Amino acid sequence: MLSLLFIGIRLEQQFGFVRIGAIYLLSGFGGSVLSALFLRNNYISVGASGALFGLLGSMLSELLMNWTIYSNKAAAIITLLFIIALNLAIGILPHVDNFAHIGGFATGFLLGFVLLARPQFSWMESHELPHTNQPPK
């Protein structure tokens, strides 16, 4: 729940309720689908951990996609990888549905590329606009 609190608030402040809500719900669904495919006869799992891993996956894809706008890149990637590793370590405990975690992470990672893109205007200015030093006629 602490991961959800810290990650969810940060993402919602940057990208809005609708985008993050869509990622959260669809990642939870993606985790449940993968869990149902691989754990047919064993047991039924219930929880929001697949959706939480979806938010982690979307944060990773957002970080990779918008790498140039981060000022402290090393701290951002190390912090995110630490949080992901900590949550995966909790998955070692018995009766934890790791298929839901993997399915949610993969769904969130892919949705992050679609929903969390930030335009990089500095690249467009340097590559597409004409460079003229003459005043307009």
MDAnalysis code that builds the backbone (N, CA, C; Angstrom):
import MDAnalysis as mda
import numpy as np

u = mda.Universe.empty(411, n_residues=137, atom_resindex=np.repeat(np.arange(137), 3), trajectory=True)
u.add_TopologyAttr("name", ["N", "CA", "C"] * 137)
u.add_TopologyAttr("resid", np.arange(1, 138))
u.add_TopologyAttr("resname", ["MET", "LEU", "SER", "LEU", "LEU", "PHE", "ILE", "GLY", "ILE", "ARG", "LEU", "GLU", "GLN", "GLN", "PHE", "GLY", "PHE", "VAL", "ARG", "ILE", "GLY", "ALA", "ILE", "TYR", "LEU", "LEU", "SER", "GLY", "PHE", "GLY", "GLY", "SER", "VAL", "LEU", "SER", "ALA", "LEU", "PHE", "LEU", "ARG", "ASN", "ASN", "TYR", "ILE", "SER", "VAL", "GLY", "ALA", "SER", "GLY", "ALA", "LEU", "PHE", "GLY", "LEU", "LEU", "GLY", "SER", "MET", "LEU", "SER", "GLU", "LEU", "LEU", "MET", "ASN", "TRP", "THR", "ILE", "TYR", "SER", "ASN", "LYS", "ALA", "ALA", "ALA", "ILE", "ILE", "THR", "LEU", "LEU", "PHE", "ILE", "ILE", "ALA", "LEU", "ASN", "LEU", "ALA", "ILE", "GLY", "ILE", "LEU", "PRO", "HIS", "VAL", "ASP", "ASN", "PHE", "ALA", "HIS", "ILE", "GLY", "GLY", "PHE", "ALA", "THR", "GLY", "PHE", "LEU", "LEU", "GLY", "PHE", "VAL", "LEU", "LEU", "ALA", "ARG", "PRO", "GLN", "PHE", "SER", "TRP", "MET", "GLU", "SER", "HIS", "GLU", "LEU", "PRO", "HIS", "THR", "ASN", "GLN", "PRO", "PRO", "LYS"])
u.atoms.positions = np.array([
    [0.825, -1.198, 0.000],
    [0.000, 0.000, 0.000],
    [0.861, 1.251, 0.000],
    [2.047, 1.179, 0.639],
    [2.940, 2.342, 0.621],
    [3.430, 2.622, -0.791],
    [3.726, 1.563, -1.539],
    [4.151, 1.755, -2.928],
    [3.041, 2.408, -3.739],
    [1.835, 1.959, -3.537],
    [0.697, 2.545, -4.245],
    [0.525, 4.010, -3.872],
    [0.695, 4.327, -2.617],
    [0.555, 5.705, -2.160],
    [1.600, 6.608, -2.814],
    [2.859, 6.228, -2.746],
    [3.923, 7.083, -3.283],
    [3.914, 7.136, -4.810],
    [3.766, 5.988, -5.434],
    [3.811, 5.938, -6.898],
    [2.545, 6.527, -7.501],
    [1.401, 6.154, -6.950],
    [0.132, 6.643, -7.491],
    [-0.001, 8.153, -7.409],
    [0.374, 8.735, -6.290],
    [0.269, 10.192, -6.141],
    [1.194, 10.896, -7.118],
    [2.428, 10.417, -7.226],
    [3.383, 11.052, -8.151],
    [2.889, 10.994, -9.595],
    [2.450, 9.826, -10.015],
    [1.978, 9.684, -11.389],
    [0.711, 10.491, -11.646],
    [-0.207, 10.477, -10.688],
    [-1.461, 11.210, -10.880],
    [-1.230, 12.718, -10.955],
    [-0.289, 13.233, -10.179],
    [0.026, 14.661, -10.241],
    [0.618, 15.040, -11.586],
    [1.414, 14.165, -12.173],
    [2.073, 14.478, -13.439],
    [1.187, 14.225, -14.654],
    [0.356, 13.192, -14.617],
    [-0.346, 12.791, -15.825],
    [-1.869, 12.824, -15.706],
    [-2.401, 13.043, -14.528],
    [-3.840, 13.157, -14.372],
    [-4.517, 11.850, -13.981],
    [-5.715, 12.025, -13.435],
    [-6.496, 10.905, -12.909],
    [-6.916, 9.925, -14.002],
    [-7.310, 10.428, -15.158],
    [-7.866, 9.558, -16.200],
    [-6.807, 8.596, -16.740],
    [-5.629, 9.124, -17.083],
    [-4.580, 8.250, -17.633],
    [-4.116, 7.212, -16.625],
    [-3.853, 7.658, -15.405],
    [-3.345, 6.736, -14.391],
    [-4.441, 5.756, -13.971],
    [-5.672, 6.214, -13.902],
    [-6.782, 5.312, -13.599],
    [-6.938, 4.238, -14.662],
    [-6.785, 4.626, -15.928],
    [-6.877, 3.651, -17.018],
    [-5.746, 2.632, -16.932],
    [-4.530, 3.101, -16.665],
    [-3.397, 2.182, -16.532],
    [-3.616, 1.241, -15.355],
    [-4.098, 1.773, -14.235],
    [-4.320, 0.968, -13.040],
    [-5.357, -0.133, -13.303],
    [-6.499, 0.252, -13.870],
    [-7.558, -0.732, -14.112],
    [-7.156, -1.767, -15.158],
    [-6.571, -1.311, -16.259],
    [-6.194, -2.250, -17.321],
    [-5.043, -3.160, -16.895],
    [-4.129, -2.646, -16.070],
    [-3.043, -3.488, -15.568],
    [-3.573, -4.545, -14.611],
    [-4.528, -4.160, -13.782],
    [-5.156, -5.153, -12.907],
    [-5.849, -6.239, -13.705],
    [-6.512, -5.833, -14.778],
    [-7.172, -6.806, -15.656],
    [-6.137, -7.688, -16.355],
    [-5.064, -7.088, -16.858],
    [-4.010, -7.860, -17.521],
    [-3.353, -8.856, -16.581],
    [-3.129, -8.448, -15.327],
    [-2.576, -9.374, -14.343],
    [-3.520, -10.514, -14.040],
    [-4.799, -10.216, -13.953],
    [-5.794, -11.263, -13.681],
    [-5.900, -12.242, -14.841],
    [-5.805, -11.740, -16.061],
    [-5.881, -12.619, -17.234],
    [-4.689, -13.571, -17.265],
    [-3.476, -13.043, -17.047],
    [-2.302, -13.914, -17.064],
    [-2.359, -14.923, -15.926],
    [-2.832, -14.493, -14.780],
    [-2.982, -15.404, -13.648],
    [-3.989, -16.508, -13.960],
    [-5.101, -16.149, -14.566],
    [-6.119, -17.151, -14.901],
    [-5.616, -18.134, -15.959],
    [-4.772, -17.665, -16.859],
    [-4.242, -18.552, -17.894],
    [-3.266, -19.584, -17.323],
    [-2.466, -19.179, -16.346],
    [-1.428, -20.078, -15.843],
    [-1.803, -20.821, -14.568],
    [-2.759, -20.337, -13.819],
    [-3.140, -20.981, -12.557],
    [-4.575, -21.474, -12.622],
    [-4.871, -22.295, -13.581],
    [-6.250, -22.732, -13.820],
    [-6.823, -23.565, -12.685],
    [-6.125, -24.579, -12.245],
    [-6.704, -25.508, -11.270],
    [-6.208, -25.287, -9.848],
    [-5.272, -24.401, -9.649],
    [-4.677, -24.263, -8.319],
    [-5.541, -23.427, -7.385],
    [-5.714, -22.178, -7.663],
    [-6.489, -21.310, -6.794],
    [-6.830, -20.024, -7.530],
    [-7.717, -19.269, -6.930],
    [-8.103, -17.974, -7.479],
    [-7.448, -16.900, -6.622],
    [-6.816, -15.939, -7.265],
    [-6.169, -14.873, -6.503],
    [-6.988, -13.588, -6.604],
    [-6.926, -12.816, -5.551],
    [-7.650, -11.554, -5.485],
    [-6.695, -10.518, -4.910],
    [-6.683, -9.329, -5.487],
    [-5.845, -8.266, -4.948],
    [-5.500, -7.239, -6.010],
    [-4.856, -6.201, -5.552],
    [-4.492, -5.092, -6.434],
    [-3.012, -5.096, -6.787],
    [-2.307, -6.167, -6.487],
    [-0.868, -6.167, -6.733],
    [-0.534, -6.131, -8.224],
    [-1.355, -6.750, -9.059],
    [-1.127, -6.670, -10.503],
    [-1.260, -5.242, -11.003],
    [-2.228, -4.511, -10.465],
    [-2.405, -3.111, -10.849],
    [-1.250, -2.257, -10.350],
    [-0.752, -2.550, -9.148],
    [0.404, -1.822, -8.623],
    [1.626, -2.064, -9.495],
    [1.847, -3.303, -9.885],
    [2.965, -3.593, -10.783],
    [2.765, -2.931, -12.135],
    [1.521, -2.738, -12.558],
    [1.256, -1.996, -13.779],
    [1.706, -0.552, -13.670],
    [1.482, 0.066, -12.508],
    [1.975, 1.434, -12.311],
    [3.494, 1.472, -12.322],
    [4.138, 0.458, -11.733],
    [5.598, 0.396, -11.769],
    [6.098, 0.232, -13.203],
    [5.438, -0.622, -13.975],
    [5.814, -0.806, -15.368],
    [5.626, 0.461, -16.183],
    [4.547, 1.175, -15.936],
    [4.314, 2.417, -16.676],
    [5.330, 3.480, -16.280],
    [5.751, 3.493, -15.015],
    [6.807, 4.426, -14.608],
    [8.113, 4.114, -15.321],
    [8.416, 2.830, -15.479],
    [9.648, 2.449, -16.168],
    [9.596, 2.853, -17.637],
    [8.484, 2.616, -18.302],
    [8.393, 3.003, -19.715],
    [8.408, 4.518, -19.871],
    [7.782, 5.239, -18.932],
    [7.817, 6.704, -18.979],
    [9.234, 7.216, -18.781],
    [9.979, 6.603, -17.881],
    [11.365, 6.995, -17.650],
    [12.224, 6.737, -18.881],
    [12.049, 5.598, -19.512],
    [12.822, 5.282, -20.718],
    [12.461, 6.195, -21.887],
    [11.186, 6.483, -22.023],
    [10.719, 7.284, -23.146],
    [11.103, 8.762, -22.997],
    [11.063, 9.274, -21.778],
    [11.329, 10.688, -21.521],
    [12.671, 10.880, -20.824],
    [13.637, 10.061, -21.153],
    [14.946, 10.041, -20.498],
    [15.644, 11.404, -20.544],
    [15.489, 12.136, -21.619],
    [16.242, 13.378, -21.790],
    [15.772, 14.503, -20.881],
    [14.557, 14.448, -20.365],
    [14.067, 15.555, -19.548],
    [14.364, 15.376, -18.065],
    [14.919, 14.224, -17.660],
    [15.262, 14.001, -16.260],
    [16.639, 14.589, -15.975],
    [16.739, 15.354, -14.885],
    [18.017, 15.966, -14.543],
    [18.920, 14.990, -13.794],
    [18.362, 14.175, -12.900],
    [19.154, 13.211, -12.148],
    [18.745, 11.804, -12.574],
    [19.268, 11.391, -13.713],
    [18.870, 10.131, -14.330],
    [19.229, 8.917, -13.471],
    [20.428, 8.927, -12.900],
    [20.884, 7.776, -12.114],
    [19.992, 7.564, -10.896],
    [19.656, 8.622, -10.194],
    [18.800, 8.491, -9.010],
    [17.414, 7.997, -9.401],
    [16.885, 8.467, -10.518],
    [15.550, 8.058, -10.952],
    [15.510, 6.567, -11.268],
    [16.486, 6.078, -12.020],
    [16.463, 4.664, -12.417],
    [16.790, 3.756, -11.236],
    [17.719, 4.165, -10.376],
    [18.074, 3.337, -9.220],
    [16.899, 3.240, -8.248],
    [16.234, 4.348, -7.993],
    [15.084, 4.335, -7.093],
    [13.975, 3.443, -7.626],
    [13.666, 3.580, -8.915],
    [12.602, 2.769, -9.509],
    [12.965, 1.288, -9.507],
    [14.192, 0.948, -9.859],
    [14.601, -0.456, -9.857],
    [14.605, -1.031, -8.443],
    [14.945, -0.223, -7.437],
    [14.895, -0.677, -6.045],
    [13.463, -1.002, -5.635],
    [12.523, -0.140, -5.996],
    [11.117, -0.372, -5.640],
    [10.588, -1.621, -6.346],
    [10.954, -1.795, -7.620],
    [10.522, -2.989, -8.357],
    [11.118, -4.248, -7.722],
    [12.421, -4.210, -7.391],
    [13.074, -5.373, -6.783],
    [12.471, -5.693, -5.420],
    [12.160, -4.670, -4.637],
    [11.549, -4.891, -3.321],
    [10.188, -5.557, -3.458],
    [9.386, -5.098, -4.387],
    [8.063, -5.702, -4.591],
    [8.165, -7.108, -5.162],
    [9.149, -7.361, -6.017],
    [9.346, -8.724, -6.524],
    [9.829, -9.651, -5.423],
    [10.637, -9.139, -4.499],
    [11.108, -9.957, -3.384],
    [9.952, -10.381, -2.496],
    [8.977, -9.518, -2.334],
    [7.790, -9.878, -1.554],
    [7.045, -11.023, -2.242],
    [7.180, -11.126, -3.567],
    [6.531, -12.195, -4.323],
    [7.065, -13.581, -4.017],
    [8.187, -13.662, -3.306],
    [8.738, -14.970, -2.932],
    [7.924, -15.615, -1.822],
    [7.209, -14.816, -1.063],
    [6.388, -15.345, 0.023],
    [5.356, -16.340, -0.516],
    [4.959, -17.291, 0.306],
    [3.958, -18.265, -0.171],
    [2.597, -17.612, -0.402],
    [1.858, -18.190, -1.315],
    [0.498, -17.763, -1.670],
    [0.466, -16.380, -2.322],
    [1.535, -16.020, -2.997],
    [1.577, -14.754, -3.740],
    [1.521, -15.103, -5.219],
    [0.637, -14.456, -5.928],
    [0.418, -14.739, -7.354],
    [1.388, -13.933, -8.215],
    [2.518, -14.535, -8.537],
    [3.526, -13.845, -9.345],
    [3.082, -13.670, -10.787],
    [2.195, -14.514, -11.277],
    [1.692, -14.331, -12.640],
    [0.878, -13.044, -12.748],
    [0.151, -12.691, -11.715],
    [-0.578, -11.422, -11.712],
    [0.404, -10.252, -11.706],
    [1.501, -10.392, -10.979],
    [2.516, -9.338, -10.951],
    [3.141, -9.155, -12.332],
    [3.496, -10.248, -12.963],
    [4.142, -10.178, -14.280],
    [3.164, -9.643, -15.327],
    [1.938, -10.127, -15.305],
    [0.936, -9.651, -16.258],
    [0.612, -8.182, -16.076],
    [0.490, -7.736, -14.828],
    [0.240, -6.325, -14.563],
    [1.401, -5.449, -14.975],
    [2.627, -5.899, -14.683],
    [3.815, -5.131, -15.054],
    [3.918, -4.983, -16.568],
    [3.737, -6.086, -17.290],
    [3.832, -6.038, -18.757],
    [2.746, -5.142, -19.352],
    [1.525, -5.240, -18.832],
    [0.438, -4.397, -19.329],
    [0.723, -2.927, -19.059],
    [1.145, -2.606, -17.842],
    [1.463, -1.222, -17.503],
    [2.642, -0.690, -18.290],
    [3.651, -1.542, -18.513],
    [4.821, -1.133, -19.289],
    [4.413, -0.734, -20.709],
    [3.581, -1.538, -21.341],
    [3.129, -1.233, -22.699],
    [2.192, -0.030, -22.733],
    [1.294, 0.070, -21.768],
    [0.382, 1.214, -21.726],
    [1.117, 2.514, -21.439],
    [2.209, 2.439, -20.696],
    [2.995, 3.637, -20.403],
    [3.539, 4.279, -21.662],
    [3.940, 3.480, -22.637],
    [4.434, 4.031, -23.897],
    [3.337, 4.776, -24.650],
    [2.110, 4.336, -24.483],
    [0.988, 4.949, -25.198],
    [0.443, 6.167, -24.454],
    [0.278, 6.055, -23.151],
    [-0.441, 7.082, -22.401],
    [0.429, 8.105, -21.683],
    [1.720, 7.829, -21.517],
    [2.553, 8.726, -20.720],
    [3.640, 9.430, -21.525],
    [3.438, 9.593, -22.810],
    [4.432, 10.270, -23.645],
    [4.377, 11.774, -23.401],
    [5.547, 12.375, -23.349],
    [5.654, 13.834, -23.245],
    [6.351, 14.324, -24.506],
    [5.802, 15.340, -25.157],
    [6.445, 15.822, -26.377],
    [7.807, 16.424, -26.076],
    [8.769, 16.134, -26.925],
    [10.134, 16.653, -26.794],
    [10.329, 17.752, -27.832],
    [9.948, 18.973, -27.492],
    [9.971, 20.069, -28.450],
    [11.385, 20.510, -28.817],
    [12.339, 20.328, -27.944],
    [13.706, 20.757, -28.266],
    [14.256, 19.977, -29.449],
    [13.899, 18.705, -29.577],
    [14.360, 17.921, -30.711],
    [13.740, 18.434, -32.009],
    [12.440, 18.756, -31.987],
    [11.768, 19.263, -33.183],
    [12.363, 20.598, -33.618],
    [12.637, 21.476, -32.670],
    [13.168, 22.785, -33.014],
    [14.524, 22.670, -33.684],
    [15.341, 21.750, -33.230],
    [16.686, 21.654, -33.787],
    [16.733, 20.879, -35.100],
    [15.711, 20.109, -35.444],
    [15.769, 19.273, -36.638],
    [14.799, 19.673, -37.748],
    [13.726, 20.338, -37.447],
    [12.721, 20.572, -38.475],
    [12.521, 22.029, -38.849],
    [12.900, 22.948, -37.990],
    [12.684, 24.350, -38.300],
    [13.853, 24.891, -39.116],
    [13.572, 25.737, -40.086],
    [14.674, 26.283, -40.887],
    [15.524, 27.231, -40.041],
    [16.808, 27.237, -40.315],
    [17.733, 28.116, -39.607],
    [18.087, 29.276, -40.522],
    [17.521, 30.402, -40.265],
    [17.842, 31.595, -41.065],
    [18.217, 32.715, -40.119],
    [19.240, 33.418, -40.489],
    [19.674, 34.559, -39.688],
    [19.274, 35.870, -40.346],
    [18.568, 35.775, -41.452],
    [18.168, 36.966, -42.162],
    [16.782, 37.407, -41.683],
    [16.560, 38.723, -41.626],
    [15.218, 39.206, -41.242],
    [14.205, 38.876, -42.328],
    [12.931, 38.710, -41.961],
    [11.898, 38.404, -42.966],
    [11.723, 39.567, -43.931],
    [11.355, 39.246, -45.172],
    [11.186, 40.282, -46.213],
    [9.807, 40.836, -46.217],
])
